[in-house]
Amino acid sequence: MSDYGNPARDPNQPDPYGQGGQTPYGQGAQGQNPYGQQPYGQQPAYGQPAYGQPGQGLPGTGYSHWIKRVGASIIDQLVLFVAAVPLWIGYGILAASAETTTNPDGTVTTTTDAGPLAFALILLGALLYLAAFIWNVCLKQGRTGYSVGKGVLGIRLLKEETGQPLGAGMSFVRQIAHVLDSICYIGYLWPLWDRKRQTFADKVIGTVVVDQPRG
């Protein structure tokens, strides 16, 4: 008799279940999870990212440091500055040709004989500035996650929920949301202590910036 009062099986008799000594229902050795899953509450394997961190649904190696984000922004501003060079030349011509006259009644009048060239350069520079902004910040960053500056420093702007670039339209909306960051510049400094290193605009739009050099 077994310990539970059931008759022990004669080892000379065939296994009535046809299991050949295995556990019922085709399961493996005792203690093995029949569904191939890790037990509830088990920690991720060493070297794998924890849940909710970049790498678990988000590409990249971690949230980008504030210094990298500032550097990328400076590079992007330089791109806009270069695009607007004709504008600065036009303003220079206007300033050099301006003449200030004090009238008998005490009012001051400023005149210029710069001609149409200065105004044409100012208009051209403004259009190039706008075109560079749309291309770099809206189209390029929206479609790939990289502006020129972000590409140089190996960081990428992504939608946190999907881990994908947010598109040209939302990239433009995010630029508008930076108005919140400009209030006393607190939003721009927020990534210094924020867990996900987000600005206020990032939190409103639901974006993160991760370290991911271009392949």
RONUDO-530657 format. One record per atom (N, C-alpha, C, O): residue in one letter; x, y, z. Coordinates in steps of 0.05 Angstrom, whole numbers, padded with zeros to 5 digits, always signed. Example, Ala and Ser with C-alpha at 12.3 -4.5 7.8 and 13.67 -1.06 7.14 Angstrom:
2
A+00264-00114+00156/A+00246-00090+00156/A+00264-00066+00156/A+00285-00066+00169/S+00257-00045+00142/S+00273-00021+00143/S+00258+00001+00157/S+00268+00023+00161/
***
This chain:
215
M+00017-00024+00000/M+00000+00000+00000/M+00018+00025+00000/M+00039+00025+00012/S+00008+00047-00015/S+00023+00072-00014/S+00016+00087+00011/S+00000+00079+00027/D+00030+00110+00014/D+00026+00127+00038/D-00002+00138+00039/D-00011+00146+00061/Y-00017+00139+00017/Y-00044+00151+00017/Y-00066+00130+00015/Y-00089+00137+00010/G-00059+00106+00019/G-00080+00085+00020/G-00087+00074-00007/G-00105+00057-00008/N-00074+00082-00028/N-00080+00071-00054/N-00060+00048-00059/N-00037+00050-00052/P-00070+00028-00073/P-00052+00005-00078/P-00029+00013-00095/P-00032+00027-00115/A-00005+00005-00088/A+00019+00011-00104/A+00018-00005-00130/A+00009-00027-00131/R+00028+00008-00152/R+00028-00006-00177/R+00050-00026-00179/R+00073-00020-00171/D+00044-00049-00189/D+00063-00070-00192/D+00082-00062-00214/D+00074-00057-00236/P+00109-00061-00208/P+00127-00052-00229/P+00128-00071-00252/P+00138-00064-00274/N+00119-00096-00249/N+00119-00115-00271/N+00094-00112-00289/N+00093-00123-00311/Q+00075-00095-00280/Q+00051-00090-00296/Q+00056-00066-00314/Q+00070-00047-00306/P+00043-00065-00337/P+00046-00041-00355/P+00033-00016-00342/P+00015-00018-00327/D+00044+00007-00350/D+00034+00032-00340/D+00006+00036-00351/D+00002+00038-00375/P-00015+00038-00334/P-00042+00041-00344/P-00047+00067-00359/P-00066+00068-00375/Y-00030+00087-00355/Y-00034+00112-00369/Y-00016+00115-00393/Y-00019+00134-00409/G+00002+00097-00397/G+00020+00099-00420/G+00040+00121-00419/G+00049+00131-00439/Q+00046+00130-00394/Q+00063+00153-00391/Q+00092+00145-00390/Q+00110+00162-00395/G+00098+00120-00384/G+00126+00112-00383/G+00141+00125-00360/G+00164+00130-00362/G+00126+00131-00338/G+00139+00143-00315/G+00139+00173-00316/G+00148+00186-00297/Q+00128+00185-00337/Q+00127+00214-00339/Q+00103+00224-00324/Q+00084+00209-00318/T+00103+00250-00318/T+00080+00262-00305/T+00057+00264-00324/T+00061+00266-00348/P+00032+00264-00314/P+00009+00265-00332/P+00008+00290-00349/P+00022+00309-00343/Y-00008+00288-00370/Y-00014+00311-00388/Y+00011+00320-00404/Y+00011+00342-00414/G+00031+00304-00405/G+00054+00311-00422/G+00073+00331-00409/G+00089+00343-00424/Q+00070+00336-00383/Q+00087+00356-00370/Q+00115+00344-00366/Q+00118+00320-00366/G+00134+00362-00362/G+00162+00353-00358/G+00166+00344-00330/G+00148+00335-00316/A+00192+00347-00321/A+00199+00338-00295/A+00185+00354-00274/A+00176+00377-00279/Q+00182+00343-00250/Q+00169+00356-00228/Q+00182+00383-00222/Q+00207+00384-00220/G+00165+00403-00218/G+00176+00430-00212/G+00179+00447-00237/G+00183+00471-00234/Q+00178+00435-00261/Q+00181+00451-00285/Q+00155+00464-00292/Q+00133+00452-00290/N+00155+00489-00300/N+00131+00504-00307/N+00120+00492-00333/N+00134+00493-00353/P+00095+00482-00333/P+00085+00469-00357/P+00080+00488-00380/P+00078+00479-00403/Y+00078+00514-00374/Y+00072+00533-00396/Y+00097+00548-00406/Y+00094+00565-00424/G+00120+00542-00396/G+00145+00554-00405/G+00148+00583-00397/G+00165+00597-00409/Q+00133+00593-00377/Q+00134+00620-00369/Q+00150+00622-00343/Q+00152+00603-00328/Q+00160+00646-00337/Q+00173+00650-00312/Q+00153+00653-00290/Q+00132+00665-00295/P+00159+00644-00266/P+00140+00647-00244/P+00134+00677-00239/P+00151+00694-00244/Y+00110+00682-00229/Y+00102+00710-00224/Y+00121+00723-00204/Y+00128+00712-00184/G+00129+00748-00212/G+00146+00763-00194/G+00176+00758-00198/G+00192+00770-00184/Q+00183+00740-00216/Q+00212+00734-00220/Q+00225+00758-00234/Q+00213+00771-00252/Q+00249+00765-00226/Q+00263+00788-00236/Q+00274+00781-00264/Q+00279+00758-00270/P+00277+00802-00281/P+00289+00798-00308/P+00317+00787-00306/P+00331+00791-00286/A+00325+00772-00326/A+00352+00761-00327/A+00373+00783-00326/A+00368+00805-00335/Y+00396+00776-00316/Y+00418+00795-00314/Y+00425+00806-00341/Y+00428+00791-00361/G+00428+00833-00343/G+00435+00845-00368/G+00412+00854-00385/G+00416+00868-00404/Q+00387+00846-00377/Q+00364+00854-00392/Q+00351+00878-00379/Q+00353+00881-00354/P+00338+00897-00394/P+00327+00921-00382/P+00303+00915-00365/P+00287+00897-00372/A+00299+00930-00344/A+00276+00927-00327/A+00252+00938-00342/A+00254+00954-00361/Y+00228+00930-00333/Y+00203+00939-00346/Y+00200+00969-00343/Y+00206+00980-00322/G+00191+00981-00365/G+00186+01010-00364/G+00210+01027-00370/G+00208+01051-00369/Q+00233+01015-00377/Q+00257+01030-00383/Q+00263+01027-00413/Q+00254+01008-00426/P+00277+01047-00424/P+00285+01044-00453/P+00298+01018-00458/P+00316+01009-00443/G+00290+01005-00479/G+00299+00978-00485/G+00277+00958-00481/G+00278+00936-00493/Q+00257+00964-00465/Q+00234+00947-00461/Q+00211+00961-00475/Q+00194+00974-00462/G+00209+00958-00501/G+00189+00972-00517/G+00199+00997-00530/G+00187+01006-00550/L+00220+01009-00519/L+00232+01033-00531/L+00260+01027-00540/L+00276+01016-00524/P+00266+01033-00565/P+00294+01028-00574/P+00313+01048-00561/P+00304+01070-00553/G+00338+01041-00559/G+00357+01059-00547/G+00369+01047-00522/G+00361+01026-00512/T+00389+01060-00511/T+00404+01050-00488/T+00398+01065-00462/T+00408+01057-00441/G+00381+01085-00463/G+00374+01100-00439/G+00364+01128-00447/G+00368+01136-00469/Y+00352+01141-00427/Y+00343+01169-00432/Y+00367+01187-00435/Y+00387+01185-00420/S+00366+01205-00454/S+00388+01223-00460/S+00393+01243-00438/S+00375+01254-00427/H+00419+01248-00433/H+00426+01268-00413/H+00420+01296-00422/H+00420+01302-00446/W+00415+01313-00403/W+00409+01341-00409/W+00430+01355-00426/W+00424+01371-00444/I+00455+01349-00420/I+00477+01361-00435/I+00475+01355-00465/I+00480+01372-00482/K+00469+01330-00471/K+00467+01322-00499/K+00443+01336-00512/K+00445+01345-00535/R+00422+01340-00498/R+00398+01353-00510/R+00405+01382-00515/R+00396+01393-00535/V+00419+01395-00497/V+00427+01423-00501/V+00445+01425-00525/V+00443+01443-00541/G+00465+01407-00527/G+00483+01407-00549/G+00469+01404-00576/G+00475+01418-00595/A+00449+01386-00577/A+00434+01382-00602/A+00418+01407-00609/A+00416+01414-00632/S+00407+01420-00589/S+00391+01444-00593/S+00409+01466-00604/S+00401+01481-00622/I+00434+01469-00594/I+00452+01489-00604/I+00459+01484-00633/I+00460+01503-00649/I+00464+01459-00640/I+00470+01453-00668/I+00447+01459-00686/I+00451+01470-00708/D+00422+01453-00677/D+00399+01459-00694/D+00395+01489-00697/D+00387+01498-00718/Q+00402+01505-00676/Q+00400+01534-00678/Q+00421+01544-00698/Q+00416+01564-00712/L+00444+01532-00699/L+00465+01540-00718/L+00456+01535-00746/L+00462+01550-00764/V+00441+01512-00751/V+00431+01507-00777/V+00412+01529-00786/V+00413+01538-00809/L+00394+01538-00768/L+00376+01560-00774/L+00391+01586-00779/L+00383+01602-00796/F+00412+01590-00763/F+00427+01615-00766/F+00440+01616-00794/F+00440+01637-00807/V+00452+01594-00802/V+00465+01593-00828/V+00445+01597-00851/V+00450+01611-00870/A+00421+01585-00848/A+00400+01588-00868/A+00392+01617-00871/A+00384+01626-00892/A+00393+01632-00849/A+00384+01660-00849/A+00406+01680-00855/A+00402+01704-00850/V+00429+01671-00865/V+00451+01689-00870/V+00443+01712-00888/V+00451+01735-00883/P+00428+01708-00910/P+00420+01731-00926/P+00404+01752-00911/P+00406+01776-00916/L+00388+01743-00891/L+00373+01762-00875/L+00392+01780-00859/L+00388+01804-00858/W+00413+01768-00847/W+00432+01784-00831/W+00447+01803-00850/W+00454+01826-00841/I+00454+01795-00874/I+00467+01813-00893/I+00449+01836-00900/I+00458+01859-00901/G+00424+01830-00905/G+00405+01852-00912/G+00402+01872-00889/G+00402+01896-00894/Y+00400+01861-00864/Y+00399+01879-00841/Y+00425+01896-00839/Y+00424+01920-00831/G+00447+01884-00845/G+00473+01899-00844/G+00473+01922-00864/G+00483+01943-00858/I+00463+01916-00888/I+00462+01937-00908/I+00444+01960-00899/I+00451+01984-00902/L+00421+01953-00888/L+00403+01974-00878/L+00416+01991-00856/L+00413+02015-00856/A+00429+01977-00838/A+00441+01992-00815/A+00464+02010-00825/A+00467+02032-00815/A+00479+02001-00845/A+00502+02017-00855/A+00493+02041-00870/A+00506+02062-00870/S+00470+02039-00883/S+00460+02061-00900/S+00440+02079-00886/S+00430+02098-00898/A+00434+02073-00861/A+00414+02089-00847/A+00426+02116-00838/A+00449+02117-00830/E+00410+02136-00840/E+00417+02163-00832/E+00396+02174-00813/E+00372+02172-00819/T+00405+02185-00791/T+00387+02195-00771/T+00388+02226-00771/T+00409+02238-00770/T+00365+02238-00773/T+00362+02267-00773/T+00345+02277-00751/T+00323+02265-00746/T+00354+02297-00737/T+00338+02309-00716/T+00323+02334-00727/T+00335+02353-00736/N+00297+02333-00726/N+00281+02354-00737/N+00280+02378-00717/N+00286+02375-00694/P+00272+02402-00727/P+00270+02426-00710/P+00251+02422-00687/P+00255+02435-00666/D+00231+02405-00690/D+00212+02401-00667/D+00222+02381-00647/D+00208+02374-00628/G+00246+02370-00651/G+00258+02351-00633/G+00254+02322-00640/G+00265+02305-00627/T+00238+02317-00660/T+00233+02289-00668/T+00257+02279-00684/T+00272+02295-00696/V+00260+02253-00684/V+00283+02240-00699/V+00272+02224-00722/V+00253+02209-00719/T+00284+02228-00745/T+00276+02214-00769/T+00299+02197-00779/T+00321+02207-00781/T+00294+02172-00786/T+00314+02154-00797/T+00307+02147-00825/T+00285+02138-00831/T+00326+02151-00843/T+00322+02145-00871/T+00345+02127-00881/T+00366+02125-00868/T+00340+02113-00903/T+00360+02095-00915/T+00359+02096-00945/T+00337+02099-00956/D+00381+02093-00958/D+00382+02092-00987/D+00394+02065-00995/D+00407+02063-01016/A+00388+02044-00979/A+00399+02018-00985/A+00389+02006-01011/A+00402+01990-01024/G+00365+02014-01020/G+00354+02004-01045/G+00341+01977-01041/G+00340+01966-01018/P+00330+01965-01062/P+00314+01941-01060/P+00331+01916-01053/P+00319+01896-01044/L+00357+01917-01057/L+00374+01893-01052/L+00372+01885-01023/L+00369+01861-01017/A+00374+01904-01005/A+00373+01897-00976/A+00347+01884-00969/A+00347+01865-00954/F+00325+01895-00979/F+00299+01883-00972/F+00295+01856-00985/F+00282+01838-00973/A+00307+01852-01009/A+00305+01826-01022/A+00321+01805-01006/A+00312+01782-01003/L+00344+01813-00995/L+00360+01794-00979/L+00346+01787-00953/L+00346+01765-00944/I+00333+01807-00941/I+00318+01802-00916/I+00296+01782-00921/I+00291+01764-00905/L+00281+01786-00943/L+00259+01768-00950/L+00269+01740-00956/L+00258+01720-00946/L+00291+01738-00971/L+00303+01712-00978/L+00312+01698-00953/L+00307+01674-00949/G+00325+01712-00935/G+00335+01700-00910/G+00312+01690-00892/G+00314+01668-00880/A+00290+01705-00891/A+00267+01696-00875/A+00255+01671-00887/A+00247+01653-00872/L+00253+01669-00913/L+00242+01645-00926/L+00260+01621-00922/L+00250+01599-00917/L+00287+01625-00924/L+00305+01603-00919/L+00304+01593-00890/L+00306+01569-00885/Y+00302+01612-00872/Y+00300+01605-00844/Y+00275+01588-00839/Y+00276+01567-00826/L+00252+01596-00850/L+00227+01581-00847/L+00230+01553-00860/L+00221+01533-00849/A+00242+01552-00884/A+00245+01527-00898/A+00263+01508-00882/A+00257+01484-00880/A+00285+01518-00870/A+00303+01501-00854/A+00289+01491-00829/A+00293+01468-00822/F+00273+01508-00817/F+00258+01499-00793/F+00238+01477-00800/F+00237+01456-00786/I+00223+01480-00822/I+00203+01459-00829/I+00218+01433-00836/I+00209+01412-00828/W+00240+01435-00851/W+00254+01411-00859/W+00266+01397-00836/W+00263+01372-00833/N+00281+01411-00819/N+00297+01399-00798/N+00280+01391-00774/N+00282+01368-00764/V+00263+01409-00764/V+00249+01404-00739/V+00223+01389-00744/V+00215+01372-00727/C+00208+01395-00766/C+00183+01382-00770/C+00185+01356-00786/C+00178+01335-00777/L+00196+01359-00811/L+00197+01335-00829/L+00218+01315-00821/L+00211+01292-00816/K+00243+01324-00819/K+00265+01305-00813/K+00261+01293-00785/K+00262+01268-00782/Q+00258+01309-00765/Q+00255+01299-00737/Q+00229+01284-00734/Q+00228+01263-00720/G+00208+01293-00746/G+00182+01280-00744/G+00182+01252-00756/G+00169+01234-00746/R+00196+01249-00778/R+00195+01223-00793/R+00216+01203-00782/R+00211+01179-00783/T+00239+01213-00773/T+00261+01195-00765/T+00267+01196-00736/T+00279+01178-00725/G+00259+01217-00722/G+00266+01221-00694/G+00292+01236-00691/G+00300+01243-00668/Y+00306+01242-00713/Y+00331+01256-00713/Y+00329+01283-00726/Y+00321+01285-00750/S+00335+01305-00712/S+00342+01330-00725/S+00371+01329-00732/S+00385+01309-00726/V+00382+01349-00744/V+00411+01350-00750/V+00427+01347-00725/V+00446+01332-00723/G+00419+01363-00705/G+00434+01363-00679/G+00431+01336-00665/G+00451+01326-00654/K+00408+01325-00664/K+00404+01299-00651/K+00419+01277-00665/K+00430+01259-00652/G+00420+01278-00692/G+00436+01258-00706/G+00465+01260-00700/G+00478+01239-00698/V+00476+01284-00698/V+00504+01287-00692/V+00512+01276-00665/V+00532+01263-00662/L+00494+01280-00645/L+00500+01272-00617/L+00488+01244-00611/L+00491+01235-00588/G+00476+01231-00630/G+00466+01204-00626/G+00443+01201-00607/G+00442+01182-00591/I+00424+01220-00607/I+00400+01218-00591/I+00376+01220-00610/I+00378+01231-00632/R+00353+01210-00600/R+00330+01207-00617/R+00304+01214-00602/R+00301+01205-00579/L+00287+01229-00615/L+00261+01236-00604/L+00240+01216-00612/L+00236+01211-00636/L+00226+01204-00592/L+00207+01182-00598/L+00181+01187-00582/L+00182+01199-00561/K+00160+01176-00592/K+00135+01175-00577/K+00137+01153-00557/K+00143+01130-00563/E+00133+01160-00531/E+00138+01140-00510/E+00119+01116-00512/E+00128+01094-00506/E+00095+01120-00520/E+00075+01099-00521/E+00081+01078-00542/E+00077+01054-00538/T+00092+01087-00565/T+00096+01069-00587/T+00126+01063-00593/T+00132+01043-00606/G+00144+01080-00583/G+00172+01076-00589/G+00179+01084-00618/G+00200+01076-00628/Q+00161+01099-00631/Q+00165+01107-00659/Q+00166+01137-00661/Q+00157+01151-00643/P+00178+01148-00683/P+00177+01177-00687/P+00149+01187-00687/P+00130+01173-00694/L+00145+01213-00679/L+00118+01223-00675/L+00105+01236-00699/L+00082+01243-00697/G+00119+01238-00721/G+00107+01250-00745/G+00111+01280-00747/G+00116+01293-00726/A+00109+01290-00771/A+00115+01318-00776/A+00096+01337-00761/A+00105+01357-00749/G+00070+01330-00762/G+00050+01348-00749/G+00055+01350-00719/G+00054+01372-00708/M+00058+01327-00705/M+00062+01328-00676/M+00089+01339-00669/M+00092+01351-00647/S+00109+01336-00686/S+00135+01349-00681/S+00132+01379-00680/S+00145+01393-00664/F+00115+01390-00698/F+00110+01418-00698/F+00095+01427-00673/F+00101+01447-00661/V+00075+01411-00666/V+00059+01417-00642/V+00077+01417-00617/V+00074+01433-00599/R+00096+01398-00617/R+00115+01397-00594/R+00131+01423-00592/R+00137+01432-00570/Q+00139+01434-00615/Q+00154+01459-00615/Q+00136+01482-00602/Q+00147+01498-00587/I+00111+01481-00608/I+00093+01501-00596/I+00091+01497-00566/I+00090+01516-00551/A+00090+01471-00558/A+00088+01465-00529/A+00113+01474-00514/A+00112+01475-00489/H+00135+01479-00528/H+00159+01489-00514/H+00154+01517-00501/H+00170+01526-00485/V+00131+01529-00508/V+00124+01554-00494/V+00122+01549-00464/V+00130+01567-00448/L+00112+01526-00456/L+00111+01519-00428/L+00138+01518-00415/L+00142+01525-00392/D+00158+01507-00431/D+00185+01505-00420/D+00198+01532-00417/D+00216+01535-00400/S+00190+01552-00433/S+00203+01578-00432/S+00194+01595-00408/S+00206+01616-00403/I+00174+01586-00393/I+00165+01601-00370/I+00187+01599-00349/I+00190+01578-00336/C+00202+01620-00345/C+00225+01621-00327/C+00245+01599-00333/C+00263+01593-00317/Y+00243+01587-00356/Y+00262+01566-00365/Y+00262+01541-00347/Y+00280+01525-00349/I+00241+01538-00331/I+00240+01515-00313/I+00237+01489-00328/I+00249+01469-00322/G+00219+01490-00349/G+00215+01466-00365/G+00239+01456-00379/G+00243+01432-00382/Y+00256+01475-00388/Y+00281+01466-00402/Y+00301+01454-00382/Y+00317+01437-00390/L+00299+01462-00357/L+00317+01451-00337/L+00306+01425-00324/L+00320+01411-00310/W+00280+01419-00328/W+00267+01397-00315/W+00281+01370-00320/W+00282+01354-00301/P+00292+01365-00344/P+00305+01339-00348/P+00329+01334-00329/P+00338+01311-00327/L+00339+01354-00316/L+00362+01351-00298/L+00355+01332-00274/L+00372+01318-00264/W+00329+01333-00266/W+00322+01316-00243/W+00298+01298-00249/W+00290+01282-00231/D+00286+01299-00273/D+00264+01282-00279/D+00273+01254-00285/D+00294+01250-00297/R+00257+01234-00276/R+00265+01206-00279/R+00268+01198-00309/R+00286+01183-00316/K+00250+01209-00326/K+00251+01203-00354/K+00265+01225-00370/K+00266+01225-00394/R+00276+01245-00355/R+00290+01267-00368/R+00273+01281-00389/R+00282+01287-00411/Q+00248+01287-00382/Q+00229+01300-00400/Q+00227+01330-00393/Q+00229+01338-00370/T+00223+01346-00413/T+00214+01374-00409/T+00184+01374-00406/T+00171+01353-00408/F+00173+01398-00400/F+00143+01400-00398/F+00131+01393-00425/F+00110+01380-00426/A+00143+01401-00447/A+00132+01395-00474/A+00132+01365-00478/A+00113+01354-00490/D+00153+01351-00469/D+00154+01322-00472/D+00130+01309-00457/D+00118+01290-00467/K+00125+01319-00433/K+00104+01307-00417/K+00076+01312-00429/K+00059+01295-00429/V+00072+01336-00441/V+00047+01342-00453/V+00042+01325-00478/V+00021+01315-00483/I+00063+01323-00495/I+00060+01308-00520/I+00064+01278-00517/I+00056+01263-00533/G+00078+01270-00495/G+00083+01242-00490/G+00107+01232-00505/G+00107+01210-00517/T+00129+01248-00505/T+00153+01240-00519/T+00176+01237-00499/T+00176+01248-00477/V+00196+01222-00508/V+00221+01219-00493/V+00244+01221-00513/V+00241+01217-00537/V+00268+01228-00503/V+00292+01229-00520/V+00311+01208-00509/V+00318+01208-00485/V+00319+01189-00526/V+00336+01167-00518/V+00363+01167-00532/V+00365+01179-00554/D+00382+01154-00520/D+00408+01151-00533/D+00406+01129-00554/D+00403+01106-00547/Q+00408+01137-00579/Q+00408+01117-00601/Q+00422+01129-00625/Q+00410+01142-00642/P+00448+01124-00627/P+00463+01134-00650/P+00452+01123-00677/P+00441+01101-00678/R+00453+01139-00697/R+00443+01131-00723/R+00460+01108-00734/R+00484+01107-00732/G+00445+01088-00745/G+00459+01065-00756/G+00471+01069-00783/G+00483+01051-00794/
***
